């Protein structure tokens, strides 16, 4: 028997939990030689999400809960669930059923064929608005241009990871977490499974455009230093133009006498240079702020309550666990 852990971060999703379990559990139970656990991570919900999960666990002990002390964000909640998982493979997915549960059987099949990571890749985003799908495409393109790390376009958190891939992922402990980049950075033998992304089965998205913008900013600054480096070139170009303009003014003064400076041109130059300096300082501030957060070494999340979780197997370090799995595979 192999064991599968499904990790589901939730925030105010009391109405979606029952429908999710109705869809997911029969699909998992139809897979041969597979036992399961479903770990919901309550990321500081203010509705009856935790009460519903208590009731569900009483009816089905395979459904577990990690309840965080407050809202830490989806990336932190996902990390909490991955750390609590005890399966030989782990699948993080959303509770809104936009990650089709029907793909779980295909994920498990490919994992058993030898792949460490099997990710779902959206081939059709008709359920998303034009603004959301367009901005997502722009982000993936920009990220892959600016970062040496490449992430597959239209790939979210919905994936299966083997235990070695999961252990390697959990070794990355940064506080500003961009899980898509972390998953890609770890590597391992991977394969994509295309699917059409359906509309949400119930509820509304907790991500607005402001949160998505900050999420994209975290991704770019976590895995690329190009936004910092580019200002070296911008400064060099501005310096060349400034020196050239200074030489031009000196030559005009020497050969044609003193010229009365124009107020408009002077203000244009001052405003342009001021804008360049402020933007560059803002970019530096983004990186400096992240260094400040990392230097505090605060925990990524705080657990308030755990329900139904199995104790983690006593192993040594993640490195030793990886070596053990590698030897078993050979």
Secondary structure per residue as TSV (DSSP state, phi and psi in degrees):
chain	resnum	aa	ss	phi	psi
A	1	X	-	360.0	135.3
A	2	X	E	-106.2	159.4
A	3	X	E	-120.4	131.8
A	4	X	E	-114.7	131.6
A	5	X	E	-109.1	127.3
A	6	X	E	-107.7	123.2
A	7	X	E	-108.4	125.1
A	8	X	E	-131.0	101.1
A	9	X	E	-71.4	137.2
A	10	X	E	-136.0	147.1
A	11	X	S	-143.0	109.5
A	12	X	S	54.6	55.9
A	13	X	-	-123.1	38.1
A	14	X	T	-59.2	-31.7
A	15	X	T	-81.7	-18.6
A	16	X	T	-92.9	-19.9
A	17	X	H	-63.9	-47.3
A	18	X	H	-60.6	-46.3
A	19	X	H	-63.5	-39.6
A	20	X	H	-59.9	-47.6
A	21	X	H	-67.3	-35.7
A	22	X	H	-60.0	-34.6
A	23	X	H	-82.5	-41.8
A	24	X	H	-81.3	-45.4
A	25	X	H	-60.5	-46.9
A	26	X	H	-59.8	-35.0
A	27	X	H	-65.9	-43.7
A	28	X	H	-67.5	-40.4
A	29	X	H	-66.4	-21.0
A	30	X	T	-80.8	-8.2
A	31	X	S	-87.0	128.8
A	32	X	T	-67.4	146.4
A	33	X	T	54.5	45.1
A	34	X	E	-142.7	119.4
A	35	X	E	-100.9	166.2
A	36	X	E	-146.0	161.2
A	37	X	E	-139.7	143.5
A	38	X	E	-117.8	115.9
A	39	X	E	-106.4	110.4
A	40	X	E	-89.2	134.0
A	41	X	E	-111.6	107.4
A	42	X	E	-80.6	107.4
A	43	X	-	-90.3	57.4
A	44	X	S	76.4	39.9
A	45	X	-	-65.4	148.4
A	46	X	S	-108.8	0.3
A	47	X	S	-101.5	-151.1
A	48	X	S	-94.4	23.0
A	49	X	H	-56.3	-47.5
A	50	X	H	-66.6	-38.4
A	51	X	H	-64.0	-42.0
A	52	X	H	-61.3	-40.8
A	53	X	H	-67.7	-35.8
A	54	X	H	-60.3	-44.7
A	55	X	H	-64.8	-41.6
A	56	X	H	-65.5	-40.8
A	57	X	H	-64.2	-36.6
A	58	X	H	-62.8	-32.5
A	59	X	H	-85.1	-31.1
A	60	X	-	-140.7	101.8
A	61	X	T	-63.4	-15.0
A	62	X	T	-72.7	-14.5
A	63	X	E	-92.9	119.7
A	64	X	E	-118.5	170.1
A	65	X	E	-142.7	138.4
A	66	X	E	-116.2	118.4
A	67	X	E	-107.4	119.6
A	68	X	E	-83.7	157.8
A	69	X	S	-72.5	-20.2
A	70	X	S	-162.1	-176.4
A	71	X	-	-79.8	111.3
A	72	X	-	-101.6	-6.0
A	73	X	-	101.0	155.5
A	74	X	H	-62.1	-39.1
A	75	X	H	-64.0	-41.4
A	76	X	H	-68.3	-40.3
A	77	X	H	-63.7	-40.3
A	78	X	H	-63.3	-40.1
A	79	X	H	-62.1	-41.8
A	80	X	H	-60.1	-42.6
A	81	X	H	-66.8	-40.7
A	82	X	H	-64.5	-37.1
A	83	X	H	-71.5	-28.0
A	84	X	H	-82.1	-17.5
A	85	X	-	-67.7	141.4
A	86	X	-	-116.9	4.0
A	87	X	S	-75.7	164.4
A	88	X	S	-72.1	-21.3
A	89	X	E	-143.2	153.5
A	90	X	E	-131.8	137.9
A	91	X	E	-124.0	109.1
A	92	X	E	-82.8	138.0
A	93	X	-	-155.6	165.0
A	94	X	-	-89.6	153.6
A	95	X	T	-80.6	-13.2
A	96	X	T	-81.6	2.0
A	97	X	S	66.8	17.4
A	98	X	-	-75.6	-17.5
A	99	X	S	-93.7	105.6
A	100	X	-	-62.9	119.9
A	101	X	T	-61.2	-22.1
A	102	X	T	-61.7	-21.0
A	103	X	H	-78.9	-11.7
A	104	X	H	-59.3	-43.8
A	105	X	H	-61.6	-40.3
A	106	X	H	-66.7	-40.1
A	107	X	H	-58.7	-47.7
A	108	X	H	-63.7	-39.4
A	109	X	H	-60.8	-47.0
A	110	X	H	-67.5	-34.7
A	111	X	H	-62.6	-43.2
A	112	X	H	-67.9	-20.2
A	113	X	T	-81.6	-7.8
A	114	X	T	124.2	-3.2
A	115	X	-	-81.9	136.6
A	116	X	S	-84.3	-29.7
A	117	X	E	-132.0	126.3
A	118	X	E	-124.2	113.1
A	119	X	E	-113.4	146.3
A	120	X	E	-84.3	134.2
A	121	X	E	-121.7	120.6
A	122	X	E	-71.4	117.1
A	123	X	E	-92.3	-16.4
A	124	X	E	-145.6	122.4
A	125	X	-	-113.8	40.0
A	126	X	T	-62.3	-25.2
A	127	X	T	-74.2	-18.2
A	128	X	S	-86.7	156.0
A	129	X	-	-69.5	160.4
A	130	X	H	-61.5	-37.6
A	131	X	H	-65.3	-42.2
A	132	X	H	-69.7	-45.4
A	133	X	H	-67.3	-37.3
A	134	X	H	-66.9	-43.1
A	135	X	H	-67.3	-35.3
A	136	X	H	-63.8	-44.4
A	137	X	H	-61.9	-40.1
A	138	X	H	-63.7	-40.5
A	139	X	H	-63.8	-49.0
A	140	X	H	-59.1	-42.4
A	141	X	H	-63.3	-45.7
A	142	X	H	-65.8	-43.5
A	143	X	H	-60.0	-47.0
A	144	X	H	-69.5	-22.6
A	145	X	H	-79.3	-36.1
A	146	X	H	-88.5	-25.5
A	147	X	-	-108.1	145.1
A	148	X	S	-71.1	-21.3
A	149	X	S	-84.7	131.1
A	150	X	-	-106.2	131.9
A	151	X	-	-114.4	144.1
A	152	X	-	-67.8	133.8
A	153	X	T	-66.4	148.2
A	154	X	T	59.7	33.9
A	155	X	E	-117.2	123.8
A	156	X	E	-103.5	-147.2
A	157	X	E	-83.7	-13.2
A	158	X	E	-69.8	108.6
A	159	X	E	-166.5	164.5
A	160	X	E	-108.6	134.7
A	161	X	E	-123.4	133.2
A	162	X	E	-69.3	166.4
A	163	X	H	-59.4	-42.7
A	164	X	H	-61.4	-40.6
A	165	X	H	-66.0	-38.4
A	166	X	H	-65.1	-45.6
A	167	X	H	-60.6	-39.5
A	168	X	H	-66.2	-39.0
A	169	X	H	-62.7	-40.5
A	170	X	H	-72.4	-10.9
A	171	X	T	-76.2	-16.0
A	172	X	-	-86.7	111.6
A	173	X	-	-111.2	18.3
A	174	X	-	-63.2	149.8
A	175	X	S	-81.4	-39.4
A	176	X	S	-82.9	93.0
A	177	X	-	-98.0	129.3
A	178	X	-	-122.1	94.0
A	179	X	H	-64.8	-33.0
A	180	X	H	-60.7	-42.0
A	181	X	H	-68.9	-39.2
A	182	X	H	-63.3	-44.7
A	183	X	H	-59.1	-42.9
A	184	X	H	-69.9	-36.7
A	185	X	H	-64.4	-36.1
A	186	X	H	-64.9	-37.9
A	187	X	-	86.5	-130.8
A	188	X	-	76.4	163.1
A	189	X	S	-68.4	120.8
A	190	X	E	-128.4	156.7
A	191	X	E	-149.7	145.6
A	192	X	E	-101.7	149.5
A	193	X	E	-124.0	111.5
A	194	X	E	-71.4	147.8
A	195	X	E	-155.2	159.5
A	196	X	E	-93.4	125.8
A	197	X	-	-80.5	116.5
A	198	X	-	-80.6	172.9
A	199	X	-	-75.3	162.2
A	200	X	-	-60.2	138.2
A	201	X	S	-74.9	-33.4
A	202	X	S	-159.3	152.3
A	203	X	S	79.3	-175.8
A	204	X	-	-127.3	156.9
A	205	X	-	-66.6	142.4
A	206	X	S	-89.8	-1.6
A	207	X	-	-99.0	117.1
A	208	X	-	-96.2	178.9
A	209	X	H	-67.4	-30.0
A	210	X	H	-66.8	-43.0
A	211	X	H	-66.2	-37.8
A	212	X	H	-65.5	-37.9
A	213	X	H	-62.2	-46.8
A	214	X	H	-65.2	-35.0
A	215	X	H	-63.7	-44.2
A	216	X	H	-64.0	-39.5
A	217	X	H	-63.2	-40.9
A	218	X	H	-60.9	-41.0
A	219	X	H	-64.5	-44.1
A	220	X	H	-67.4	-41.9
A	221	X	H	-78.7	-20.0
A	222	X	H	-78.2	-28.3
A	223	X	H	-127.3	17.3
A	224	X	-	-154.0	138.4
A	225	X	-	-104.9	7.8
A	226	X	H	-60.1	-40.8
A	227	X	H	-58.1	-30.0
A	228	X	H	-76.0	-45.9
A	229	X	H	-66.0	-32.2
A	230	X	H	-62.4	-28.0
A	231	X	H	-74.2	-17.9
A	232	X	H	-64.5	-43.4
A	233	X	H	-71.7	-40.8
A	234	X	H	-60.9	-44.7
A	235	X	H	-61.9	-39.7
A	236	X	H	-64.1	-41.8
A	237	X	H	-65.1	-44.8
A	238	X	H	-62.2	-39.2
A	239	X	H	-63.7	-40.7
A	240	X	H	-62.1	-45.4
A	241	X	H	-64.9	-37.9
A	242	X	H	-64.9	-44.7
A	243	X	H	-64.5	-41.8
A	244	X	H	-62.8	-42.0
A	245	X	H	-67.4	-37.5
A	246	X	H	-63.5	-44.7
A	247	X	H	-61.9	-39.7
A	248	X	H	-61.6	-43.6
A	249	X	H	-63.3	-42.0
A	250	X	H	-62.7	-45.4
A	251	X	H	-64.6	-41.0
A	252	X	H	-62.1	-39.1
A	253	X	H	-67.8	-40.6
A	254	X	H	-67.6	-41.1
A	255	X	H	-96.1	-29.3
A	256	X	H	-120.5	2.7
A	257	X	-	87.3	175.2
A	258	X	-	-70.5	132.0
A	259	X	-	-106.8	141.5
A	260	X	-	-73.4	120.6
A	261	X	-	-68.0	144.4
A	262	X	-	-88.9	135.8
A	263	X	H	-64.2	-40.7
A	264	X	H	-64.0	-47.7
A	265	X	H	-65.6	-37.6
A	266	X	H	-63.7	-45.3
A	267	X	H	-65.0	-37.1
A	268	X	H	-61.8	-44.4
A	269	X	H	-65.5	-44.5
A	270	X	H	-62.8	-45.2
A	271	X	H	-65.6	-39.2
A	272	X	H	-64.6	-47.9
A	273	X	H	-65.1	-38.1
A	274	X	H	-63.1	-41.6
A	275	X	H	-64.0	-42.9
A	276	X	H	-61.4	-42.9
A	277	X	H	-66.1	-41.7
A	278	X	H	-67.5	-40.1
A	279	X	H	-64.5	-44.3
A	280	X	H	-63.6	-39.3
A	281	X	H	-64.9	-36.3
A	282	X	H	-63.5	-42.8
A	283	X	H	-63.4	-45.5
A	284	X	H	-60.3	-39.6
A	285	X	H	-62.5	-36.6
A	286	X	H	-60.1	-46.5
A	287	X	H	-69.6	-39.5
A	288	X	H	-64.6	-39.7
A	289	X	H	-62.1	-38.6
A	290	X	H	-69.4	-37.4
A	291	X	H	-63.0	-38.2
A	292	X	H	-63.1	-44.4
A	293	X	H	-64.1	-44.3
A	294	X	H	-65.1	-34.8
A	295	X	H	-66.6	-23.0
A	296	X	H	-74.2	-21.9
A	297	X	T	56.4	37.3
A	298	X	-	-73.2	155.5
A	299	X	-	-64.8	153.0
A	300	X	S	-68.6	-31.4
A	301	X	-	-155.4	166.8
A	302	X	-	-127.0	128.0
A	303	X	E	-90.1	129.2
A	304	X	E	-91.4	-38.0
A	305	X	E	-155.8	144.4
A	306	X	E	-126.6	138.1
A	307	X	E	-131.5	119.3
A	308	X	S	78.5	7.2
A	309	X	-	-76.1	140.3
A	310	X	-	-77.0	148.7
A	311	X	-	-66.3	142.9
A	312	X	-	-65.6	145.0
A	313	X	-	-66.0	138.1
A	314	X	-	-74.9	110.3
A	315	X	-	-131.0	173.9
A	316	X	-	-84.1	-133.7
A	317	X	-	-78.8	162.6
A	318	X	H	-57.8	-32.5
A	319	X	H	-64.9	-44.3
A	320	X	H	-66.2	-35.2
A	321	X	H	-63.2	-43.4
A	322	X	H	-60.5	-43.4
A	323	X	H	-64.4	-38.5
A	324	X	H	-63.3	-44.4
A	325	X	H	-66.2	-37.2
A	326	X	H	-63.3	-42.6
A	327	X	H	-65.2	-40.6
A	328	X	H	-64.1	-36.8
A	329	X	H	-66.5	-35.8
A	330	X	-	-74.1	360.0
